Amino acid sequence: MAVKDIIDVAGVPTTAGSRAVADAAQPAERDATCLAGCRGAGARVVGKTNLHELAMLPLGTNPWFGTPRNPLDPSLIPGGSSSGSAVAVADADADVALGSDTGGSVRIPAACCGVCGLKTTHGRVSLDGVWPLAPSLDTIGPIATSIAGLVLGMELLEPGFRVAASPAQRIGRVRTSGLPEIESAVDRALLASELEIVEMELTAWDVGSFAFAGIYFAELWDADHELVDQHPDGVGEDIANTVAMSETFRPQLAEAVRQRDLWRSSLNGVFEQVELLALPTMPIFPPRLDALTGDLMPLLIELSKHASLFNAAGVPCTAQPIPVTHARLPASLQLVGPWNREELLLATASKIAAAVA
């Protein structure tokens, strides 16, 4: 097991990938609660993994401790914020790695590095002993090279966890503005699975996106603005800029919460028609590191726009690699389920993985 360095491990300082935090960090007095199953099973914690500073952005770069190397192509971003966790399993340094997902931070690095990730239902896995970013969105979940590895991760996070006996029978296919070759790869993977696929439109997509942005920026300001204000030389420029930007969103928090409730209600109605949803995890392939110049906000939105709205909904999601015709990089398929249906998600993801192997 490898553990993202926002999760307390007894005897080891938690740095959150930040020099400002690392400079004052003391060894944790006890493990985060989410590690109890891991310890009880006798799993070996081989190390803590690097991340995008303060778990804040989907790029996975880090100016203080180095950027984890994308195993598919070192010139590409590893994805974030759980970059080190995705790289650790891709490089076989760990069987399972724990990451956090607030706006895609498990699924995006899984997609960028060609591995599998699971965003758990909000509140299903304890956040006690985890560095906060946006507590009403934060989740802990596993990353592994296979769906079986995600199952193992859930068994360690939640002793007694068992995958559903059969996969979902009816899946809603959500069309997106993703690259045509990525959209086609999703279609081929679903066709190969021989599951019933129906076209499904998420009419409240923009509502979910608005809700996420308002809550995310308001809560990250609460979590991190004092650190940034007090240690301007100990945080990266991208982090300082993001925290400063949150001032624009804070007045929108009450409306964002209202929109979140509308989004959740709309999604509940969708899940009365289909068991799961399917769409690309990311609409693009991972960009090059040397392209990270100028105003990054359009890229940040593009990387996370298929993932973050489901954090606002609180629902579980998987990410798994799928082949793309005539492309050297895989795409990533995202499955989305109702609250607390990780068992069904993983059973379905497993069937799809076997179909495209």
Buried (B, 14 or more C-beta within 10 A) or exposed (E): BBBBBBBBBBEBBBBBBBBBBBEEBEEBEEBBBBBBBBEEEEBEBBBBBBBBBBBBBBBBBBBBBEBBBBBBBEEBBBBBBBBBBBBBBBEEBBBBBBBBBBBBBBBBBBBBBBBBBBBBBBEBBBBEBBBBBBBBBBBBBBBBBBBBBBBBBBBBBBEEBEBBEEBBEEBBBBBBEBBEEBBBBBBBBBEBBEBEBEEBEBEBBEBBBBBBBBBBBBBBBBBBBEBBEEBEEBBBEBBBEBBEEBEEBBEBBEEBBEBBEBBBEBBEEBBEEBBBBBBBBBBBBBBEBEEEEEEBEEBBEBBBBBBBBBBBBBBBBBBBBBEBEEEEBBBBBBBBBBBBBBBBBBBBBBBBBEBBE
